[in-house]
């Protein structure tokens, strides 16, 4: 086993998180977006992956293949009960 750095897991892992408010184009709501990777965000409401574009105005564009299937979330424990 090769050990990188002084610790068994090495020292090469750096995570830079960012939390911002924005309008999610997938669920059309003002939400909190969380980023773990440069300019890539995830909506905490619908789970959609977004890329930040800055062109005079900050906007968030869905990430995915054009014409490909959209990511959907399925509730496993049944409908909400009032």
PDB file with SEQRES, HELIX, SHEET and CRYST1 records, atoms N, CA, C and O in Angstrom:
SEQRES   1 A   82  UNK UNK UNK UNK UNK UNK UNK UNK UNK UNK UNK UNK UNK          
SEQRES   2 A   82  UNK UNK UNK UNK UNK UNK UNK UNK UNK UNK UNK UNK UNK          
SEQRES   3 A   82  UNK UNK UNK UNK UNK UNK UNK UNK UNK UNK UNK UNK UNK          
SEQRES   4 A   82  UNK UNK UNK UNK UNK UNK UNK UNK UNK UNK UNK UNK UNK          
SEQRES   5 A   82  UNK UNK UNK UNK UNK UNK UNK UNK UNK UNK UNK UNK UNK          
SEQRES   6 A   82  UNK UNK UNK UNK UNK UNK UNK UNK UNK UNK UNK UNK UNK          
SEQRES   7 A   82  UNK UNK UNK UNK                                              
SHEET    1 AA1 5 UNK A  18  UNK A  24  0                                        
SHEET    2 AA1 5 UNK A  29  UNK A  37 -1                                        
SHEET    3 AA1 5 UNK A  40  UNK A  43 -1                                        
SHEET    4 AA1 5 UNK A  49  UNK A  54 -1                                        
SHEET    5 AA1 5 UNK A  58  UNK A  62 -1                                        
CRYST1    1.000    1.000    1.000  90.00  90.00  90.00 P 1           1          
ATOM      1  N   UNK A   1       0.841  -1.178   0.000  1.00  0.00           N  
ATOM      2  CA  UNK A   1       0.000   0.000   0.000  1.00  0.00           C  
ATOM      3  C   UNK A   1       0.882   1.235   0.000  1.00  0.00           C  
ATOM      4  O   UNK A   1       1.783   1.370   0.828  1.00  0.00           O  
ATOM      5  N   UNK A   2       0.616   2.127  -0.930  1.00  0.00           N  
ATOM      6  CA  UNK A   2       1.382   3.366  -1.010  1.00  0.00           C  
ATOM      7  C   UNK A   2       0.676   4.440  -0.195  1.00  0.00           C  
ATOM      8  O   UNK A   2      -0.529   4.654  -0.329  1.00  0.00           O  
ATOM      9  N   UNK A   3       1.448   5.108   0.648  1.00  0.00           N  
ATOM     10  CA  UNK A   3       0.888   6.166   1.472  1.00  0.00           C  
ATOM     11  C   UNK A   3       1.352   7.500   0.913  1.00  0.00           C  
ATOM     12  O   UNK A   3       2.550   7.749   0.780  1.00  0.00           O  
ATOM     13  N   UNK A   4       0.398   8.350   0.590  1.00  0.00           N  
ATOM     14  CA  UNK A   4       0.717   9.682   0.069  1.00  0.00           C  
ATOM     15  C   UNK A   4       0.569  10.684   1.211  1.00  0.00           C  
ATOM     16  O   UNK A   4      -0.443  10.687   1.912  1.00  0.00           O  
ATOM     17  N   UNK A   5       1.556  11.513   1.392  1.00  0.00           N  
ATOM     18  CA  UNK A   5       1.517  12.475   2.489  1.00  0.00           C  
ATOM     19  C   UNK A   5       1.841  11.773   3.786  1.00  0.00           C  
ATOM     20  O   UNK A   5       2.350  10.653   3.779  1.00  0.00           O  
ATOM     21  N   UNK A   6       1.554  12.414   4.887  1.00  0.00           N  
ATOM     22  CA  UNK A   6       1.879  11.857   6.195  1.00  0.00           C  
ATOM     23  C   UNK A   6       0.734  11.051   6.788  1.00  0.00           C  
ATOM     24  O   UNK A   6       0.933  10.305   7.747  1.00  0.00           O  
ATOM     25  N   UNK A   7      -0.455  11.190   6.232  1.00  0.00           N  
ATOM     26  CA  UNK A   7      -1.621  10.473   6.732  1.00  0.00           C  
ATOM     27  C   UNK A   7      -1.940   9.325   5.778  1.00  0.00           C  
ATOM     28  O   UNK A   7      -1.538   9.372   4.616  1.00  0.00           O  
ATOM     29  N   UNK A   8      -2.658   8.289   6.242  1.00  0.00           N  
ATOM     30  CA  UNK A   8      -2.969   7.157   5.358  1.00  0.00           C  
ATOM     31  C   UNK A   8      -3.770   7.559   4.119  1.00  0.00           C  
ATOM     32  O   UNK A   8      -3.637   6.914   3.079  1.00  0.00           O  
ATOM     33  N   UNK A   9      -4.593   8.598   4.197  1.00  0.00           N  
ATOM     34  CA  UNK A   9      -5.406   8.998   3.056  1.00  0.00           C  
ATOM     35  C   UNK A   9      -4.768  10.105   2.240  1.00  0.00           C  
ATOM     36  O   UNK A   9      -5.336  10.536   1.236  1.00  0.00           O  
ATOM     37  N   UNK A  10      -3.593  10.576   2.654  1.00  0.00           N  
ATOM     38  CA  UNK A  10      -2.908  11.613   1.901  1.00  0.00           C  
ATOM     39  C   UNK A  10      -3.442  12.994   2.237  1.00  0.00           C  
ATOM     40  O   UNK A  10      -4.282  13.152   3.123  1.00  0.00           O  
ATOM     41  N   UNK A  11      -2.950  13.983   1.524  1.00  0.00           N  
ATOM     42  CA  UNK A  11      -3.365  15.354   1.791  1.00  0.00           C  
ATOM     43  C   UNK A  11      -3.868  16.048   0.535  1.00  0.00           C  
ATOM     44  O   UNK A  11      -4.001  17.271   0.542  1.00  0.00           O  
ATOM     45  N   UNK A  12      -4.151  15.331  -0.533  1.00  0.00           N  
ATOM     46  CA  UNK A  12      -4.525  15.935  -1.798  1.00  0.00           C  
ATOM     47  C   UNK A  12      -5.989  16.289  -1.946  1.00  0.00           C  
ATOM     48  O   UNK A  12      -6.377  16.816  -2.989  1.00  0.00           O  
ATOM     49  N   UNK A  13      -6.823  16.023  -0.945  1.00  0.00           N  
ATOM     50  CA  UNK A  13      -8.261  16.267  -1.075  1.00  0.00           C  
ATOM     51  C   UNK A  13      -8.626  17.592  -0.427  1.00  0.00           C  
ATOM     52  O   UNK A  13      -8.463  17.769   0.780  1.00  0.00           O  
ATOM     53  N   UNK A  14      -9.116  18.510  -1.227  1.00  0.00           N  
ATOM     54  CA  UNK A  14      -9.620  19.780  -0.719  1.00  0.00           C  
ATOM     55  C   UNK A  14     -11.029  19.967  -1.256  1.00  0.00           C  
ATOM     56  O   UNK A  14     -11.263  19.855  -2.459  1.00  0.00           O  
ATOM     57  N   UNK A  15     -11.955  20.248  -0.367  1.00  0.00           N  
ATOM     58  CA  UNK A  15     -13.341  20.475  -0.767  1.00  0.00           C  
ATOM     59  C   UNK A  15     -13.689  21.915  -0.445  1.00  0.00           C  
ATOM     60  O   UNK A  15     -13.562  22.350   0.700  1.00  0.00           O  
ATOM     61  N   UNK A  16     -14.124  22.651  -1.448  1.00  0.00           N  
ATOM     62  CA  UNK A  16     -14.548  24.036  -1.267  1.00  0.00           C  
ATOM     63  C   UNK A  16     -16.052  24.082  -1.483  1.00  0.00           C  
ATOM     64  O   UNK A  16     -16.533  23.928  -2.606  1.00  0.00           O  
ATOM     65  N   UNK A  17     -16.779  24.292  -0.418  1.00  0.00           N  
ATOM     66  CA  UNK A  17     -18.235  24.342  -0.523  1.00  0.00           C  
ATOM     67  C   UNK A  17     -18.701  25.784  -0.643  1.00  0.00           C  
ATOM     68  O   UNK A  17     -18.044  26.713  -0.174  1.00  0.00           O  
ATOM     69  N   UNK A  18     -19.846  25.944  -1.282  1.00  0.00           N  
ATOM     70  CA  UNK A  18     -20.458  27.266  -1.413  1.00  0.00           C  
ATOM     71  C   UNK A  18     -21.966  27.081  -1.360  1.00  0.00           C  
ATOM     72  O   UNK A  18     -22.513  26.186  -2.004  1.00  0.00           O  
ATOM     73  N   UNK A  19     -22.629  27.926  -0.595  1.00  0.00           N  
ATOM     74  CA  UNK A  19     -24.082  27.884  -0.480  1.00  0.00           C  
ATOM     75  C   UNK A  19     -24.614  29.247  -0.923  1.00  0.00           C  
ATOM     76  O   UNK A  19     -24.216  30.280  -0.385  1.00  0.00           O  
ATOM     77  N   UNK A  20     -25.518  29.242  -1.909  1.00  0.00           N  
ATOM     78  CA  UNK A  20     -26.066  30.491  -2.456  1.00  0.00           C  
ATOM     79  C   UNK A  20     -27.580  30.368  -2.603  1.00  0.00           C  
ATOM     80  O   UNK A  20     -28.130  29.267  -2.623  1.00  0.00           O  
ATOM     81  N   UNK A  21     -28.231  31.504  -2.704  1.00  0.00           N  
ATOM     82  CA  UNK A  21     -29.656  31.554  -3.034  1.00  0.00           C  
ATOM     83  C   UNK A  21     -29.780  31.784  -4.525  1.00  0.00           C  
ATOM     84  O   UNK A  21     -28.989  32.526  -5.108  1.00  0.00           O  
ATOM     85  N   UNK A  22     -30.772  31.152  -5.150  1.00  0.00           N  
ATOM     86  CA  UNK A  22     -30.964  31.352  -6.574  1.00  0.00           C  
ATOM     87  C   UNK A  22     -32.289  30.776  -7.040  1.00  0.00           C  
ATOM     88  O   UNK A  22     -32.995  30.105  -6.287  1.00  0.00           O  
ATOM     89  N   UNK A  23     -32.611  31.051  -8.294  1.00  0.00           N  
ATOM     90  CA  UNK A  23     -33.834  30.538  -8.902  1.00  0.00           C  
ATOM     91  C   UNK A  23     -33.499  29.266  -9.668  1.00  0.00           C  
ATOM     92  O   UNK A  23     -32.722  29.294 -10.622  1.00  0.00           O  
ATOM     93  N   UNK A  24     -34.087  28.153  -9.249  1.00  0.00           N  
ATOM     94  CA  UNK A  24     -33.846  26.869  -9.914  1.00  0.00           C  
ATOM     95  C   UNK A  24     -34.745  26.776 -11.142  1.00  0.00           C  
ATOM     96  O   UNK A  24     -35.964  26.883 -11.011  1.00  0.00           O  
ATOM     97  N   UNK A  25     -34.173  26.577 -12.341  1.00  0.00           N  
ATOM     98  CA  UNK A  25     -34.999  26.469 -13.540  1.00  0.00           C  
ATOM     99  C   UNK A  25     -35.768  25.140 -13.613  1.00  0.00           C  
ATOM    100  O   UNK A  25     -36.728  25.027 -14.375  1.00  0.00           O  
ATOM    101  N   UNK A  26     -35.357  24.144 -12.834  1.00  0.00           N  
ATOM    102  CA  UNK A  26     -36.061  22.858 -12.852  1.00  0.00           C  
ATOM    103  C   UNK A  26     -37.372  22.907 -12.083  1.00  0.00           C  
ATOM    104  O   UNK A  26     -38.394  22.414 -12.563  1.00  0.00           O  
ATOM    105  N   UNK A  27     -37.350  23.501 -10.885  1.00  0.00           N  
ATOM    106  CA  UNK A  27     -38.575  23.528 -10.070  1.00  0.00           C  
ATOM    107  C   UNK A  27     -39.190  24.923 -10.008  1.00  0.00           C  
ATOM    108  O   UNK A  27     -40.203  25.109  -9.334  1.00  0.00           O  
ATOM    109  N   UNK A  28     -38.603  25.913 -10.694  1.00  0.00           N  
ATOM    110  CA  UNK A  28     -39.122  27.282 -10.779  1.00  0.00           C  
ATOM    111  C   UNK A  28     -39.401  27.898  -9.412  1.00  0.00           C  
ATOM    112  O   UNK A  28     -40.429  28.548  -9.219  1.00  0.00           O  
ATOM    113  N   UNK A  29     -38.482  27.694  -8.459  1.00  0.00           N  
ATOM    114  CA  UNK A  29     -38.642  28.266  -7.130  1.00  0.00           C  
ATOM    115  C   UNK A  29     -37.343  28.919  -6.700  1.00  0.00           C  
ATOM    116  O   UNK A  29     -36.263  28.553  -7.165  1.00  0.00           O  
ATOM    117  N   UNK A  30     -37.460  29.904  -5.793  1.00  0.00           N  
ATOM    118  CA  UNK A  30     -36.297  30.512  -5.168  1.00  0.00           C  
ATOM    119  C   UNK A  30     -35.801  29.538  -4.108  1.00  0.00           C  
ATOM    120  O   UNK A  30     -36.515  29.262  -3.145  1.00  0.00           O  
ATOM    121  N   UNK A  31     -34.595  29.016  -4.269  1.00  0.00           N  
ATOM    122  CA  UNK A  31     -34.115  27.933  -3.414  1.00  0.00           C  
ATOM    123  C   UNK A  31     -32.679  28.190  -2.973  1.00  0.00           C  
ATOM    124  O   UNK A  31     -32.048  29.162  -3.389  1.00  0.00           O  
ATOM    125  N   UNK A  32     -32.182  27.302  -2.126  1.00  0.00           N  
ATOM    126  CA  UNK A  32     -30.781  27.288  -1.729  1.00  0.00           C  
ATOM    127  C   UNK A  32     -30.061  26.303  -2.634  1.00  0.00           C  
ATOM    128  O   UNK A  32     -30.516  25.176  -2.828  1.00  0.00           O  
ATOM    129  N   UNK A  33     -28.924  26.739  -3.191  1.00  0.00           N  
ATOM    130  CA  UNK A  33     -28.119  25.894  -4.062  1.00  0.00           C  
ATOM    131  C   UNK A  33     -26.783  25.626  -3.374  1.00  0.00           C  
ATOM    132  O   UNK A  33     -26.168  26.543  -2.828  1.00  0.00           O  
ATOM    133  N   UNK A  34     -26.334  24.373  -3.401  1.00  0.00           N  
ATOM    134  CA  UNK A  34     -25.099  23.968  -2.746  1.00  0.00           C  
ATOM    135  C   UNK A  34     -24.103  23.521  -3.802  1.00  0.00           C  
ATOM    136  O   UNK A  34     -24.445  22.769  -4.715  1.00  0.00           O  
ATOM    137  N   UNK A  35     -22.851  23.994  -3.667  1.00  0.00           N  
ATOM    138  CA  UNK A  35     -21.799  23.652  -4.625  1.00  0.00           C  
ATOM    139  C   UNK A  35     -20.643  22.967  -3.909  1.00  0.00           C  
ATOM    140  O   UNK A  35     -20.185  23.442  -2.870  1.00  0.00           O  
ATOM    141  N   UNK A  36     -20.174  21.863  -4.455  1.00  0.00           N  
ATOM    142  CA  UNK A  36     -18.955  21.203  -3.991  1.00  0.00           C  
ATOM    143  C   UNK A  36     -17.874  21.247  -5.052  1.00  0.00           C  
ATOM    144  O   UNK A  36     -16.718  20.924  -4.779  1.00  0.00           O  
ATOM    145  N   UNK A  37     -18.240  21.643  -6.255  1.00  0.00           N  
ATOM    146  CA  UNK A  37     -17.328  21.680  -7.390  1.00  0.00           C  
ATOM    147  C   UNK A  37     -17.465  23.044  -8.063  1.00  0.00           C  
ATOM    148  O   UNK A  37     -18.534  23.651  -8.002  1.00  0.00           O  
ATOM    149  N   UNK A  38     -16.440  23.520  -8.681  1.00  0.00           N  
ATOM    150  CA  UNK A  38     -16.392  24.851  -9.261  1.00  0.00           C  
ATOM    151  C   UNK A  38     -17.537  25.097 -10.250  1.00  0.00           C  
ATOM    152  O   UNK A  38     -17.620  24.431 -11.282  1.00  0.00           O  
ATOM    153  N   UNK A  39     -18.422  26.055  -9.935  1.00  0.00           N  
ATOM    154  CA  UNK A  39     -19.536  26.493 -10.784  1.00  0.00           C  
ATOM    155  C   UNK A  39     -20.603  25.425 -11.039  1.00  0.00           C  
ATOM    156  O   UNK A  39     -21.420  25.595 -11.944  1.00  0.00           O  
ATOM    157  N   UNK A  40     -20.622  24.340 -10.279  1.00  0.00           N  
ATOM    158  CA  UNK A  40     -21.663  23.325 -10.400  1.00  0.00           C  
ATOM    159  C   UNK A  40     -22.435  23.274  -9.092  1.00  0.00           C  
ATOM    160  O   UNK A  40     -21.849  23.127  -8.019  1.00  0.00           O  
ATOM    161  N   UNK A  41     -23.754  23.397  -9.187  1.00  0.00           N  
ATOM    162  CA  UNK A  41     -24.602  23.494  -8.002  1.00  0.00           C  
ATOM    163  C   UNK A  41     -25.687  22.428  -8.038  1.00  0.00           C  
ATOM    164  O   UNK A  41     -26.008  21.881  -9.093  1.00  0.00           O  
ATOM    165  N   UNK A  42     -26.243  22.143  -6.865  1.00  0.00           N  
ATOM    166  CA  UNK A  42     -27.375  21.223  -6.750  1.00  0.00           C  
ATOM    167  C   UNK A  42     -28.480  21.912  -5.953  1.00  0.00           C  
ATOM    168  O   UNK A  42     -28.237  22.466  -4.881  1.00  0.00           O  
ATOM    169  N   UNK A  43     -29.685  21.868  -6.488  1.00  0.00           N  
ATOM    170  CA  UNK A  43     -30.858  22.434  -5.828  1.00  0.00           C  
ATOM    171  C   UNK A  43     -31.254  21.531  -4.663  1.00  0.00           C  
ATOM    172  O   UNK A  43     -31.383  20.319  -4.836  1.00  0.00           O  
ATOM    173  N   UNK A  44     -31.448  22.113  -3.473  1.00  0.00           N  
ATOM    174  CA  UNK A  44     -31.824  21.268  -2.341  1.00  0.00           C  
ATOM    175  C   UNK A  44     -33.316  20.955  -2.334  1.00  0.00           C  
ATOM    176  O   UNK A  44     -33.771  20.132  -1.540  1.00  0.00           O  
ATOM    177  N   UNK A  45     -34.080  21.601  -3.208  1.00  0.00           N  
ATOM    178  CA  UNK A  45     -35.518  21.337  -3.285  1.00  0.00           C  
ATOM    179  C   UNK A  45     -35.821  20.152  -4.208  1.00  0.00           C  
ATOM    180  O   UNK A  45     -36.513  19.217  -3.804  1.00  0.00           O  
ATOM    181  N   UNK A  46     -35.310  20.183  -5.436  1.00  0.00           N  
ATOM    182  CA  UNK A  46     -35.634  19.135  -6.408  1.00  0.00           C  
ATOM    183  C   UNK A  46     -34.451  18.206  -6.698  1.00  0.00           C  
ATOM    184  O   UNK A  46     -34.638  17.154  -7.310  1.00  0.00           O  
ATOM    185  N   UNK A  47     -33.246  18.572  -6.274  1.00  0.00           N  
ATOM    186  CA  UNK A  47     -32.076  17.734  -6.522  1.00  0.00           C  
ATOM    187  C   UNK A  47     -31.469  17.921  -7.898  1.00  0.00           C  
ATOM    188  O   UNK A  47     -30.586  17.157  -8.287  1.00  0.00           O  
ATOM    189  N   UNK A  48     -31.922  18.920  -8.645  1.00  0.00           N  
ATOM    190  CA  UNK A  48     -31.417  19.158  -9.994  1.00  0.00           C  
ATOM    191  C   UNK A  48     -29.994  19.689  -9.982  1.00  0.00           C  
ATOM    192  O   UNK A  48     -29.641  20.506  -9.131  1.00  0.00           O  
ATOM    193  N   UNK A  49     -29.177  19.231 -10.918  1.00  0.00           N  
ATOM    194  CA  UNK A  49     -27.807  19.702 -11.065  1.00  0.00           C  
ATOM    195  C   UNK A  49     -27.785  20.883 -12.017  1.00  0.00           C  
ATOM    196  O   UNK A  49     -28.379  20.839 -13.094  1.00  0.00           O  
ATOM    197  N   UNK A  50     -27.086  21.953 -11.603  1.00  0.00           N  
ATOM    198  CA  UNK A  50     -27.072  23.195 -12.352  1.00  0.00           C  
ATOM    199  C   UNK A  50     -25.650  23.688 -12.538  1.00  0.00           C  
ATOM    200  O   UNK A  50     -24.764  23.372 -11.745  1.00  0.00           O  
ATOM    201  N   UNK A  51     -25.437  24.467 -13.594  1.00  0.00           N  
ATOM    202  CA  UNK A  51     -24.149  25.108 -13.827  1.00  0.00           C  
ATOM    203  C   UNK A  51     -24.377  26.611 -13.802  1.00  0.00           C  
ATOM    204  O   UNK A  51     -25.323  27.115 -14.408  1.00  0.00           O  
ATOM    205  N   UNK A  52     -23.499  27.326 -13.093  1.00  0.00           N  
ATOM    206  CA  UNK A  52     -23.635  28.766 -12.975  1.00  0.00           C  
ATOM    207  C   UNK A  52     -23.035  29.450 -14.187  1.00  0.00           C  
ATOM    208  O   UNK A  52     -21.903  29.156 -14.573  1.00  0.00           O  
ATOM    209  N   UNK A  53     -23.789  30.364 -14.791  1.00  0.00           N  
ATOM    210  CA  UNK A  53     -23.325  31.169 -15.917  1.00  0.00           C  
ATOM    211  C   UNK A  53     -23.372  32.626 -15.499  1.00  0.00           C  
ATOM    212  O   UNK A  53     -24.372  33.083 -14.944  1.00  0.00           O  
ATOM    213  N   UNK A  54     -22.294  33.365 -15.763  1.00  0.00           N  
ATOM    214  CA  UNK A  54     -22.240  34.778 -15.429  1.00  0.00           C  
ATOM    215  C   UNK A  54     -22.020  35.553 -16.717  1.00  0.00           C  
ATOM    216  O   UNK A  54     -20.962  35.455 -17.340  1.00  0.00           O  
ATOM    217  N   UNK A  55     -23.030  36.327 -17.111  1.00  0.00           N  
ATOM    218  CA  UNK A  55     -22.940  37.148 -18.309  1.00  0.00           C  
ATOM    219  C   UNK A  55     -23.684  38.457 -18.019  1.00  0.00           C  
ATOM    220  O   UNK A  55     -24.710  38.755 -18.631  1.00  0.00           O  
ATOM    221  N   UNK A  56     -23.148  39.220 -17.081  1.00  0.00           N  
ATOM    222  CA  UNK A  56     -23.835  40.412 -16.632  1.00  0.00           C  
ATOM    223  C   UNK A  56     -24.872  40.107 -15.569  1.00  0.00           C  
ATOM    224  O   UNK A  56     -25.126  40.929 -14.689  1.00  0.00           O  
ATOM    225  N   UNK A  57     -25.471  38.929 -15.645  1.00  0.00           N  
ATOM    226  CA  UNK A  57     -26.455  38.451 -14.678  1.00  0.00           C  
ATOM    227  C   UNK A  57     -26.081  37.017 -14.325  1.00  0.00           C  
ATOM    228  O   UNK A  57     -25.725  36.231 -15.202  1.00  0.00           O  
ATOM    229  N   UNK A  58     -26.162  36.677 -13.043  1.00  0.00           N  
ATOM    230  CA  UNK A  58     -25.879  35.298 -12.641  1.00  0.00           C  
ATOM    231  C   UNK A  58     -27.122  34.458 -12.908  1.00  0.00           C  
ATOM    232  O   UNK A  58     -28.203  34.782 -12.416  1.00  0.00           O  
ATOM    233  N   UNK A  59     -26.984  33.388 -13.678  1.00  0.00           N  
ATOM    234  CA  UNK A  59     -28.095  32.483 -13.942  1.00  0.00           C  
ATOM    235  C   UNK A  59     -27.609  31.047 -13.799  1.00  0.00           C  
ATOM    236  O   UNK A  59     -26.411  30.773 -13.872  1.00  0.00           O  
ATOM    237  N   UNK A  60     -28.545  30.145 -13.597  1.00  0.00           N  
ATOM    238  CA  UNK A  60     -28.232  28.731 -13.394  1.00  0.00           C  
ATOM    239  C   UNK A  60     -28.886  27.937 -14.510  1.00  0.00           C  
ATOM    240  O   UNK A  60     -30.088  28.060 -14.743  1.00  0.00           O  
ATOM    241  N   UNK A  61     -28.094  27.118 -15.204  1.00  0.00           N  
ATOM    242  CA  UNK A  61     -28.541  26.346 -16.353  1.00  0.00           C  
ATOM    243  C   UNK A  61     -28.528  24.865 -15.978  1.00  0.00           C  
ATOM    244  O   UNK A  61     -27.536  24.388 -15.426  1.00  0.00           O  
ATOM    245  N   UNK A  62     -29.609  24.118 -16.265  1.00  0.00           N  
ATOM    246  CA  UNK A  62     -29.609  22.684 -15.975  1.00  0.00           C  
ATOM    247  C   UNK A  62     -28.473  21.955 -16.704  1.00  0.00           C  
ATOM    248  O   UNK A  62     -28.168  22.262 -17.856  1.00  0.00           O  
ATOM    249  N   UNK A  63     -27.859  20.998 -16.027  1.00  0.00           N  
ATOM    250  CA  UNK A  63     -26.809  20.186 -16.628  1.00  0.00           C  
ATOM    251  C   UNK A  63     -27.449  18.888 -17.101  1.00  0.00           C  
ATOM    252  O   UNK A  63     -28.188  18.251 -16.351  1.00  0.00           O  
ATOM    253  N   UNK A  64     -27.175  18.500 -18.319  1.00  0.00           N  
ATOM    254  CA  UNK A  64     -27.706  17.257 -18.855  1.00  0.00           C  
ATOM    255  C   UNK A  64     -27.580  17.254 -20.354  1.00  0.00           C  
ATOM    256  O   UNK A  64     -27.238  18.266 -20.966  1.00  0.00           O  
ATOM    257  N   UNK A  65     -27.858  16.115 -20.938  1.00  0.00           N  
ATOM    258  CA  UNK A  65     -27.782  15.993 -22.386  1.00  0.00           C  
ATOM    259  C   UNK A  65     -29.054  16.554 -23.009  1.00  0.00           C  
ATOM    260  O   UNK A  65     -30.154  16.327 -22.506  1.00  0.00           O  
ATOM    261  N   UNK A  66     -28.895  17.282 -24.097  1.00  0.00           N  
ATOM    262  CA  UNK A  66     -30.056  17.821 -24.791  1.00  0.00           C  
ATOM    263  C   UNK A  66     -30.937  16.684 -25.292  1.00  0.00           C  
ATOM    264  O   UNK A  66     -30.459  15.769 -25.963  1.00  0.00           O  
ATOM    265  N   UNK A  67     -32.203  16.744 -24.969  1.00  0.00           N  
ATOM    266  CA  UNK A  67     -33.144  15.717 -25.391  1.00  0.00           C  
ATOM    267  C   UNK A  67     -33.079  14.447 -24.556  1.00  0.00           C  
ATOM    268  O   UNK A  67     -33.831  13.503 -24.797  1.00  0.00           O  
ATOM    269  N   UNK A  68     -32.185  14.421 -23.576  1.00  0.00           N  
ATOM    270  CA  UNK A  68     -32.045  13.237 -22.720  1.00  0.00           C  
ATOM    271  C   UNK A  68     -33.106  13.221 -21.632  1.00  0.00           C  
ATOM    272  O   UNK A  68     -33.860  14.182 -21.484  1.00  0.00           O  
ATOM    273  N   UNK A  69     -33.168  12.142 -20.876  1.00  0.00           N  
ATOM    274  CA  UNK A  69     -34.163  12.042 -19.821  1.00  0.00           C  
ATOM    275  C   UNK A  69     -33.853  13.012 -18.689  1.00  0.00           C  
ATOM    276  O   UNK A  69     -32.689  13.269 -18.381  1.00  0.00           O  
ATOM    277  N   UNK A  70     -34.901  13.548 -18.075  1.00  0.00           N  
ATOM    278  CA  UNK A  70     -34.738  14.438 -16.934  1.00  0.00           C  
ATOM    279  C   UNK A  70     -34.695  13.601 -15.669  1.00  0.00           C  
ATOM    280  O   UNK A  70     -35.339  12.556 -15.571  1.00  0.00           O  
ATOM    281  N   UNK A  71     -33.928  14.076 -14.709  1.00  0.00           N  
ATOM    282  CA  UNK A  71     -33.843  13.395 -13.426  1.00  0.00           C  
ATOM    283  C   UNK A  71     -35.122  13.642 -12.646  1.00  0.00           C  
ATOM    284  O   UNK A  71     -35.557  14.786 -12.517  1.00  0.00           O  
ATOM    285  N   UNK A  72     -35.727  12.585 -12.124  1.00  0.00           N  
ATOM    286  CA  UNK A  72     -36.931  12.734 -11.321  1.00  0.00           C  
ATOM    287  C   UNK A  72     -36.727  12.029  -9.989  1.00  0.00           C  
ATOM    288  O   UNK A  72     -35.987  11.050  -9.893  1.00  0.00           O  
ATOM    289  N   UNK A  73     -37.391  12.539  -8.975  1.00  0.00           N  
ATOM    290  CA  UNK A  73     -37.338  11.939  -7.648  1.00  0.00           C  
ATOM    291  C   UNK A  73     -38.644  11.219  -7.391  1.00  0.00           C  
ATOM    292  O   UNK A  73     -39.713  11.732  -7.719  1.00  0.00           O  
ATOM    293  N   UNK A  74     -38.568  10.041  -6.810  1.00  0.00           N  
ATOM    294  CA  UNK A  74     -39.754   9.242  -6.522  1.00  0.00           C  
ATOM    295  C   UNK A  74     -39.843   9.039  -5.027  1.00  0.00           C  
ATOM    296  O   UNK A  74     -38.874   8.622  -4.392  1.00  0.00           O  
ATOM    297  N   UNK A  75     -41.007   9.334  -4.458  1.00  0.00           N  
ATOM    298  CA  UNK A  75     -41.208   9.136  -3.023  1.00  0.00           C  
ATOM    299  C   UNK A  75     -41.441   7.647  -2.767  1.00  0.00           C  
ATOM    300  O   UNK A  75     -42.330   7.041  -3.364  1.00  0.00           O  
ATOM    301  N   UNK A  76     -40.638   7.064  -1.879  1.00  0.00           N  
ATOM    302  CA  UNK A  76     -40.730   5.637  -1.620  1.00  0.00           C  
ATOM    303  C   UNK A  76     -41.705   5.282  -0.507  1.00  0.00           C  
ATOM    304  O   UNK A  76     -42.173   4.146  -0.433  1.00  0.00           O  
ATOM    305  N   UNK A  77     -42.017   6.247   0.364  1.00  0.00           N  
ATOM    306  CA  UNK A  77     -42.874   5.918   1.513  1.00  0.00           C  
ATOM    307  C   UNK A  77     -44.314   6.357   1.321  1.00  0.00           C  
ATOM    308  O   UNK A  77     -45.037   6.500   2.307  1.00  0.00           O  
ATOM    309  N   UNK A  78     -44.756   6.575   0.103  1.00  0.00           N  
ATOM    310  CA  UNK A  78     -46.145   6.913  -0.176  1.00  0.00           C  
ATOM    311  C   UNK A  78     -46.416   8.398  -0.128  1.00  0.00           C  
ATOM    312  O   UNK A  78     -45.513   9.178   0.176  1.00  0.00           O  
ATOM    313  N   UNK A  79     -47.638   8.811  -0.421  1.00  0.00           N  
ATOM    314  CA  UNK A  79     -47.987  10.235  -0.460  1.00  0.00           C  
ATOM    315  C   UNK A  79     -47.997  10.836   0.948  1.00  0.00           C  
ATOM    316  O   UNK A  79     -48.132  10.135   1.950  1.00  0.00           O  
ATOM    317  N   UNK A  80     -47.848  12.166   0.978  1.00  0.00           N  
ATOM    318  CA  UNK A  80     -47.911  12.887   2.271  1.00  0.00           C  
ATOM    319  C   UNK A  80     -49.316  12.779   2.838  1.00  0.00           C  
ATOM    320  O   UNK A  80     -50.299  12.814   2.099  1.00  0.00           O  
ATOM    321  N   UNK A  81     -49.402  12.651   4.132  1.00  0.00           N  
ATOM    322  CA  UNK A  81     -50.720  12.602   4.787  1.00  0.00           C  
ATOM    323  C   UNK A  81     -50.897  13.861   5.604  1.00  0.00           C  
ATOM    324  O   UNK A  81     -50.000  14.267   6.343  1.00  0.00           O  
ATOM    325  N   UNK A  82     -52.053  14.477   5.470  1.00  0.00           N  
ATOM    326  CA  UNK A  82     -52.331  15.730   6.178  1.00  0.00           C  
ATOM    327  C   UNK A  82     -52.787  15.462   7.595  1.00  0.00           C  
ATOM    328  O   UNK A  82     -53.067  16.400   8.342  1.00  0.00           O  
TER     329      UNK A  82                                                      
END                                                                             
